[in-house]
């Protein structure tokens, strides 16, 4: 089983935008909204000026939180009635009506994370519905062998276990020891019993776990540029060099994710970023590096299609099958998801 290393400087040479190419008008908009100019220039390059402005405005508004009813412990009709009595307004999510809800109304007290129902493990709280999509598109089944490569704090891992009906075997890995207590607490609170927790660098998993999995989720650590509405510091936090380092790591991680999949195994790559450098660029690089993986159509018709080009960069036409969620189009945080299948192992 193989791993790779990518020099971030090679990435930087491909993605870097010279400062002199950013016009004064873009710099002015960036200053008004508080962004690094290269980010606003990227939005304009992807969307055009008018739609980029709508995106910037959308980043100033938070979408309502979401919950996932934990059907391992309670039926969703009972849960929604209990929450409604407390003053919450759960509304079914269109593409996951059975157990996913946007909470469009909240009381002054208690908060979603402070109810008896929460502490009993009847539901999991998300800042937005977008995070529900990766496990749904991974589509795990009972009795399968599944890997979540960057699992803490557990929103996606516990969702996967729920879809597996607590049967089969789920490995929930996270590199950060400081994040493991939250992961373990959520697994215990929601009554998950088919999961083991590991603490490895995801890029090293092919060397650490001598297993191949039916399904692999990589919700990659990223710039979180799609979550600016929740963390405005993201407007200025990531320099272009920082971004190149993240991209290099994401390429290494996705390569490892594919390495962990069985022949015919499904891999889902996701980020809470709208940067094509972290998304289509990463997917395109990895499928160029390997001849044993393909991008496949997602099982849900959600969001917009992936980009097939960005500035001078051209991507495989198959990258169009990836999904993008845009705050101004879809009323969510910015998100990217790509579903792949390993064709040979």
N, C-alpha and C positions, 0 to 999 in steps of 0.2 A: 504494500500500500504506500502511496506516494504523497509527498507534500511539496510545495514550491515556496520560493521567496521572491518577492517583487521589490525592486529598488524604487522608492517613491520618487526619486529624481527622474526616472524614465517616465513615470506618470506625469510629473510636473511639466516636463517638456511638451507633452501632448495637450494638456488641459489649460496651461497658463495663458492668461489674456494680458497683453501688455497694457500698462496703465494709459499710455497715450491713445489707445484705441477707444477709451471710454469718453464719450463726449461730455461737454459741460452740462448739457441738459439732463443727462442721466445722473451725473454727480449731484445735481441740484435735487432731483427726486430722492436720491439715496439719503441726502442730508435731511430732507423733510421728514422721512419715515425712520431715519436712524440706522440705515443699513451700510454695510460695506459696498462701495460702488460696483465691484465685480459681480456681486449677487444680483443687483438690480439690472445690470447689463445682461446677465444670463436670462432673467425673466423676460426681458424685452426680446432677446434673441429667440427664445422658445415660443413666446405668445404674441409678440407685437406690443406696441406701446399701450394701446387702449386696454387690452386684456391684462397686461402686466400691472397696470394701475389698479384694476379690479382685484387682482391677486393681493397686492399690497394692502388694500382696504380690507379684504377678507381676513388677513392675518391680524387685524386689530380686533376681531370678534371671536369669542370662544364658542364653539359648538356645545350643545348640552352633553352632559355625561351619559354614559351607557352602563347597563348591567347585563350580565349573563346569568340567567336562572340556572342554578346547579341542579339539574334533573336527577342527579345521583341521590339527592336528599329531599327534594320537594317537587311537587308538580307546579307548573308555572301559573296556572289559574289561582291556586291557593296563595302563591307568593305575591302576585299582582294585587290581589284583594287585601292582603296584609299591608302592603306598601301604600295602597290608596287610602286605607284607614289612617295611616300616619301622615297623609298629606302629599305623598309623591304622585307624580303623573307618568307612569311608564307607558310608552307607546311602542308597539312592535316595530322592529326594523324590517323594512320591506323584503330584504333578501335573506332574512333569518327570523321569520315570524314566530317560529315555535318556541324559542327560548331567549331571544336577544331583544333588548328594549332600550330605546332612548328615554331618558328621564327628562321630560319637557317641563315638569313642575316640581319644585322642591320646597319643603317647609323651612321655616327659620331654624327649627330644631326638631328632630335630630338630623345630622348629616347622613349621607348614604353609607359612610363608613363607621357609623356609630349606632346602628340599630341592633336590636336583639337578633333579627333575621340575618344580618351581616355576620355577627359573631358566631352564629350557629352554622355558618357556611352555606346558607341558602342561595347566595349569589356572590358574584365577583364584580367589582367596580372598575370601569374603564373611563379614561378622560374623554374618549370619543369612540364611535362605532368602528373606525377604521381598523383598530387592533383586533377585531373579531374575525377579519377576513383571512389572515394567513392559515389558521387551523382549518377553517372551512374549505379552503382551496387545497390544503394538504390532504383532506378527506381520509383521515385514518379510520381503520376498522378494528373491531374487537379481535384479539388474538394476534395482532401484528406486532412486529418489532419496530419501534419508532424512536427517533432521536431528535431532541430539541437542543441545538448546539449552544445557544445563548439564552438560557431559560429564565433567569431571575428577572423580576420578582415572582413570576409564575402565572401570569394571565394567560399566556398561550399554552404553557405546559398543562395547566389544569383543564383548559378547554380541550386539548388533545385527549387527555385521559377521560374526560366526559364523553367525547365522541367515540372513544374505544369502549365505553360502558365499563370502565375500570377493569378491563380484561386485556390480556396481552402483556407487553413489556415496554415501558417508556423509560428512556434514559434522559434525565433533565440535567444538562451540563451548564455550568457557568464558570468563567475564569476567576471572577472576583469573589474572594472568600467573604468579603464584607456584605455581599448581596445574598449569600446563601441562607442566612437565617430567615429573611423575608420569604424566600422560595419555599423553604421547609415549612414555615408557619402556614403559608397558603395551601400547600399540599395537605397538611394535617387538618386545617380548618374546613376544607372542602371534601374531606373524606376520601382522598386519593390513596389507593393501596397498590396500584400496579406500577409504581414509579421508583426508580433509584436516582439519587443525586450524585453527580460527580463534579470535580473541580479541576478542569484542565483548560489550557489554552485551546480554543476550538481548532486552531490551525494544526495542532499536534494530535488531534484525536485519531487520525489514521495510524499513528504510531503507538497510541495508548490503548485503544479499544480494538481488539482483533475480531470485530463483528462487522457485518454488513446489514443494513436496515432496509425494511420495506419502504419507509418514508422518513425523510429528513427535513426538519425545519431549521432554516438559518434566518432569524430575525436579527440582522447584523447590527452591531454597534456602529453608529453613524453620526453625522453632524446634527441630526434632529432638526434639520432646516424646515421640515414640514410642520414642526410643532412650535413655531415661533409664537403663536397665539397663547401658548401655555408658558413659554419661557422667552420673553422679549430679548434677553441677553444674547440669544442665538443670532440676532441681527448682525452682531459685530464679533462674535466669539471666534469664528473659524476663518483663519487666513487661508490664502490659496495654497500655501505650503502645508498647513494643517490638513486641508482637504486632500491634498495629494497623498499624505501619509495614511489618512483614513481609507482612501481608495485602494492603495496598495494592500492594506490589511484586508479589505473586503474581497479583493481578488483572491488572496491567499485562503480566506475562509470559505469562499464559495467553491474553490477548487477542492478543498478538503471535504466539504459537504457532499460533493458528487462522489468523491472517493469512498465515502462511508455508505453509499447506496448500493443495494443489490442490482443485478441485471434486471431492468424493468422497474426499478425503484423510482419513486417520485421525490423530487426535491423542490421545496419552496424557498425562494430568496425574497426577503422583504426588508424595507427600510422605512423609517418615518422621515424621509428626505424627498425633496422634489428635484434635487440636483441630478442631472443626467450623468454627471461624472461618477456618482455613487450607484447609479442604477443601470441604465442601458449600457453605459460604457463598461461597467464591471461584467455584466452578463455577456456582452459581446467579446470581451477579452478572454473570458474563461472558455466559451464555446470555441474560440479560435485556438486555444491552447490544447483542447481535448477533441478527440474524434469519437467520443462515446456518450454524447449527451445531446438532447434536442429540447428546444422550447416547445411546450404544448399549449393548446387552448385551455384557458381556465374553465372550470365547470360552472361558474356564475358569470352572468353578464352584468358587470358592475364597472363604473368608472369610465375612463378614457383609455385608448390604446397607447402602447409604448411608442417612443420616438425612434425613427429609423435614421435620423441624422441630427447633429448638433454642431453648428458652425462648420468647420472643415472636417469634422469627424463623421464617418459613415458607418452605420451599423447593419448587421444582418437583417434582412426583411422579416425574419422570424421574431425579432425582438418586438415587432408590432403586437405580438400576442400577449406581451406583458400588460399589466394594469397600472394605471395612474389614477390617484384620487387627488383632485385639486380643491382647495378650500373654497374658491369662488364659483366653481362649477357644481360641486357635489355637497357642499356644506359640511365638510369634514376637515380634519387636519390633512396636511399633505402626506401622501403615502404611495409606495411603489411595491408591487408584488409581481414576481415572475415564477411560473410553474415549469419545471423541467423534468425530463425523464432520462434516466440512464439507459442507454441502448446496448451496452456491453460492459461486463465486469469480469 
